Every structure is written in structure tokens, then in C-alpha cells.
Amino acid sequence: MPYLFTSESVSEGHPDKVADQISDALLDNFLAFDPESKVACETLVTTGQVVLAGEVKSGTYLDVQNIAREVINKIGYTKGEYQFSGDSCGVISLIHEQSQDISQGVDRGSKEEQGAGDQGMMFGYATSETENYMPLALDISHKILHTLAELRREGKEIAYLRPDAKAQVTIEYSDANEPIRIDTIVVSTQHDAFDTDDEKMLAKIKSDIISILIPKVKAQLPVETQKLFDDQIKYHINPTGKFVIGGPHGDTGLTGRKIIVDTYGGKGAHGGGAFSGKDPSKVDRSAAYAARHAAKNLVAAGVATEILVQVSYAIGVVEPTSIFVDTYGTSKVGLSDGEIAKKVAELFDMRPFAIEDRLKLRNPIYLETAAYGHMGKQPTMVTKVFESPYNGRIEKEVELFTWEKLDKVAEIKSAFGL
């Protein structure tokens, strides 16, 4: 019997994502001026206030208040009527030095023997249902909000948009787990109070989302995916009514509260650890990237059409405590999932430093991950500029989203005889 599956995403202006972006901007600045920095930064945002907290061990000093303000302004919180703006909000820093009890288990004489920064399990997932090996409902949800942000910044076709927004996509699947059609699209977007008649204002917003936004999103998708859009889609646009009060004024935001948006939209599994604000010695982040790298390359190589990879660690211990693979019955090789997992352990070195080195994670590459998902984006080389009143100006060429590279496909094919 056909079934429905739903994923959601949130915009860069969502309060939790504002917090994530501030935390990752701080991390990038610490890594830019001291690549060996150990960072665990948490951010809270609410009406007119930003609170920075966490633990840092670094040889550099930063103007963390100014970095937070720059992020907020770049997102688009620049007006007094938002009750939260980069130029006027208070910024309180409660950041202190990393506990020696933690660092003694992570830092070793040899980098190769670096212990895991925490215990726990991390998951990577990949599916062949999209070109970027991501779940389709989440991929479309991300595209809806990224395109909405572009329309907001252009301010031409839809001039009343504010930064806070959420999107949700429900897809109908066949018994063979193939997408049949899009059943429901939900979009809630913050907006100016551009009309005194609420019903007229909401009708305008709904019309613009369906007639302007959705066609732009659809045009970004492959032809086969475009066919899933039909005239029977149920649209819920700002279903609670007007959405003028939003952002950190409407809802407090915290780092790490959108971990499903950050990963696979509810497909696969999640170990529970957040990413943003954490340097790569924290396996919550680095091992989740490494597991995605493995899963994506395995699917691309043809080992299976859908794969979940789990890796787990003990704090301060170098080798992972386990590696697990689930192919959901889609394996294309004559091996059990346990046998596939053994080969994954041979193909991918999951020691913490090996992951850092392989994926080039000691670089300032994290702000770009903090909105619209950490997975599924295109690897790319960029030059980033960092300025500090204490450290001067530095330019760094870095590679973003290295865990999305399909650089192990040939090796995997050879190992599995494909």
C-alpha cells in the first residue's frame, strides 16, 4: 500500500539557525587564526539579546561580540521593528577555557593517537533517489527555503518577506519505495504587515508562494522530479494566520536544536549529537561527516541503493568501538550487512585524527554548513577572509563540504568486485 513520508527544513533566519550560524562563525574564526583550537560554543538568541557560552582552548583571542553582530546582520536582522538586530542587540559572552579533564583524553603526543572528544554513536545515510544522494522530501524542503531567502534578498518579486521561515514536504511513495507524487507542501514565512486586512494579506502571500516561489524551486529539480508536482498538491501557506512577529523576538533560539534538519530529515537515524560550534575533535561532528562520506560513496559505487552507516566511540579512545551498516535489503553485492561493515572499516579509517586529515576539517569551513543542511551540498573551493583587531587580516583558500566528494568510488568498486 502506498505511504506518505515527510521532512521539514527551516530558514537561515529561524532562531535556532541564527544560533547555529553564530556558533559556527565563532568556530571558523578560532580555526582561521589557530587551527589547533578546541571549541565548543553554544549560543542563545532572544528578544534583543545574544548569549554566548561554551569552552574554548585556543592561542588566539577574538572579538566575539562583533562576530555575532556580523552574522545577525548578514542573515537579514537589520531593522528595529524585528525587535532583534545585529546593530542593537546585547551580546553577552560567557565563554571559558576547556576542561583539563576532557583535554587530557583527547590531546596526545602523536596526532594519530588523538582520542575521541566524546563517547556516542554517529550516523551517515545516503539514498539514490536524488542526484545528491539525499532524501527527496528534505532536499525539496531545503530548496524551498533557500529560494525564499534569495527572493527576500532581491526584494523585487516578493518584497514583504522577513528572515524567519519553515517548510515541510510530504511525498507519496509506492510499495516499491519509489516516489509517486508530492502530496503536501507547508510553508510558513515571516512577513511585513503590508495590509490592514489580514485575509487579503494572507491571500496575497499564498498566491505569491504558489505562483512565484514553487515554480522557481521546481525549475531547479531534475525532469523526473518535476513530474511529481501536480495540481492536486495540498498547500498550507502560513496556516496559523499572519506571521509578523518572528525570529528571536518570536521564539528563543538555541544552538543544536535542528539536528534532523541538519542531517537527513528523519530518514536513516541520528545519534543525538549536534554539530554547530564544535571543532572536529568532537566526533559528534567529524564522525557524522565521515559516516556520510562513506555512505554516499558506497551508494554511488553501486553497493546498495540505500545505506545507513553507524560508527561509535568511547571518549579518549582512538579506535571506534563499532561500525555498523544497514542496506535496508537493497544490497547489490553478495555479502551480508555485517560483511559489508567489515569492508567499510578497512576502506575508511575512522580514527578521529584520520577523519580530520582526510576531510580537511581543521579549516574554517563551518559557517556554510549551519543553514540548509550539513549534507548534500556541492564540494567547492572558496577564499575566505577573516579580520580581527587582535590578529589582523587573513585570507584562506579552503574546500567546503569535503565529505560530499565521491573520491572513494573506484576503490570501493574494486574492493567489492563491482
C-alpha positions, -999 to 999 in steps of 0.1 A, spaced: 0 0 0 14 35 -8 26 55 21 35 91 29 68 104 43 75 140 54 106 161 61 110 197 71 136 224 69 140 259 84 154 291 70 187 308 80 165 334 99 149 307 121 160 314 157 177 281 161 196 285 129 206 321 139 222 305 169 239 277 149 254 303 125 268 324 153 284 293 169 299 282 136 311 317 128 330 318 161 344 283 154 356 294 119 374 325 133 391 305 160 403 279 134 414 306 110 438 322 134 447 290 153 439 257 135 446 237 167 418 254 186 394 233 207 360 248 206 325 240 219 305 272 215 268 274 224 245 304 215 212 316 228 192 343 210 160 360 222 144 394 221 173 419 218 198 396 233 225 371 224 243 349 250 275 331 240 287 302 262 309 272 260 345 260 263 375 271 242 412 263 242 430 285 217 461 305 211 440 334 197 417 360 211 386 372 192 361 400 194 332 375 197 306 402 201 314 418 168 314 384 150 280 376 164 267 410 152 281 405 117 263 371 114 230 385 125 232 414 100 242 392 72 212 369 78 189 400 75 180 411 110 188 447 104 156 466 113 144 478 146 108 466 141 122 430 142 130 435 179 163 418 171 191 433 150 228 430 148 235 466 155 213 470 185 211 436 203 231 430 235 258 403 233 269 386 265 300 363 264 303 335 290 329 315 271 356 300 293 386 276 289 381 239 281 382 215 310 415 197 315 396 166 324 384 165 287 416 176 270 438 150 287 419 123 269 419 140 236 453 155 233 482 130 228 519 133 219 511 119 184 482 134 165 475 100 150 467 88 185 443 116 193 414 102 213 377 108 205 364 140 220 333 123 234 315 90 235 284 83 214 272 70 181 271 89 148 252 80 116 257 86 79 230 80 53 227 80 15 200 71 -10 199 70 -48 166 88 -50 182 122 -57 213 133 -76 230 144 -43 221 111 -26 198 129 -1 162 121 9 139 138 -16 115 154 8 143 171 27 161 181 -5 130 199 -17 123 215 17 159 229 17 154 243 -18 121 260 -9 137 279 19 170 287 1 150 301 -28 127 320 -5 158 337 11 170 346 -24 136 362 -32 138 381 2 172 395 -5 163 405 -41 132 423 -27 115 426 -61 90 398 -69 81 393 -32 90 425 -13 74 418 21 94 388 33 112 387 67 140 363 76 122 336 97 106 307 78 99 269 78 90 245 50 77 209 50 72 185 22 52 153 22 58 127 -6 37 97 -15 57 65 -21 48 33 -38 51 -2 -22 85 -4 -41 96 27 -22 95 49 -53 82 85 -51 49 88 -69 39 124 -62 41 153 -38 11 152 -16 15 183 7 37 214 9 37 236 40 54 270 40 53 294 70 71 326 63 75 358 84 64 389 66 58 426 70 23 438 80 17 452 45 -21 453 46 -46 461 74 -69 434 60 -54 401 73 -74 379 50 -64 399 19 -28 399 31 -27 361 37 -43 355 3 -15 376 -14 12 356 5 -4 323 -5 -7 333 -41 29 345 -43 43 314 -27 24 291 -51 28 311 -83 63 326 -78 83 305 -53 72 270 -62 79 273 -100 114 286 -92 120 256 -69 106 232 -94 129 245 -121 160 235 -101 149 199 -100 155 171 -125 128 165 -150 117 132 -133 113 150 -100 94 179 -116 68 153 -127 60 148 -90 44 182 -89 8 181 -100 -24 202 -95 -35 180 -66 -8 192 -42 -23 204 -9 -7 237 1 -7 251 36 8 286 35 10 304 69 -17 281 81 -19 298 116 -26 332 101 -3 362 99 33 358 109 47 392 115 63 386 149 91 360 143 128 354 146 144 355 180 117 380 192 90 354 185 109 324 197 141 318 216 168 301 195 195 277 207 225 260 191 219 224 181 182 222 182 177 214 145 198 182 142 173 164 119 171 194 96 209 194 96 211 157 85 185 136 67 151 149 76 141 119 96 154 92 72 181 69 84 190 76 120 206 102 143 229 97 173 216 128 190 247 149 190 246 184 175 272 198 151 274 236 151 300 253 173 321 221 177 356 217 164 364 184 146 379 167 177 343 163 187 333 131 169 296 142 171 305 163 142 335 148 124 324 112 126 289 121 113 306 137 83 329 107 78 299 83 80 280 104 54 312 103 32 312 65 35 275 60 29 274 83 -1 304 67 -18 290 32 -12 257 41 -28 275 59 -57 296 28 -62 266 6 -65 269 -14 -33 233 -7 -25 206 19 -33 202 30 3 227 27 31 230 37 68 264 37 84 269 39 121 302 45 139 306 47 177 333 59 201 345 60 237 358 93 249 396 94 248 399 62 229 415 62 194 397 33 176 359 34 171 341 9 193 319 -3 164 310 2 127 275 -9 116 259 -10 82 222 -13 72 214 -16 35 176 -19 41 176 -50 18 189 -31 -12 224 -46 -13 237 -53 -48 266 -74 -36 266 -110 -23 275 -101 12 256 -96 45 254 -62 60 279 -74 87 304 -84 60 299 -50 42 306 -33 76 339 -51 78 349 -38 44 338 -3 53 362 -5 83 390 -15 60 382 12 34 376 42 58 399 50 87 376 62 114 402 72 139 395 109 149 427 124 135 424 103 103 390 118 97 402 153 104 431 148 80 411 130 52 383 155 52 405 186 59 384 195 89 409 217 107 400 246 83 374 274 88 347 257 67 318 255 91 296 287 88 284 274 54 271 242 70 249 260 95 219 266 73 200 244 48 217 212 59 252 199 65 248 171 39 240 171 2 258 203 -8 284 206 -36 321 205 -26 337 237 -37 369 257 -32 365 293 -18 386 320 -4 375 333 30 387 364 47 389 369 84 397 401 102 404 407 139 415 437 159 439 414 177 452 392 149 450 413 117 436 401 84 440 366 70 428 350 37 425 313 35 416 291 5 395 262 18 374 234 4 338 232 16 318 200 21 347 176 16 326 148 30 304 151 -1 332 142 -25 328 110 -45 365 102 -42 363 66 -30 340 51 -56 368 34 -76 384 19 -45 350 7 -33 342 -9 -66 375 -27 -66 370 -39 -31 335 -53 -38 343 -66 -73 318 -42 -90 
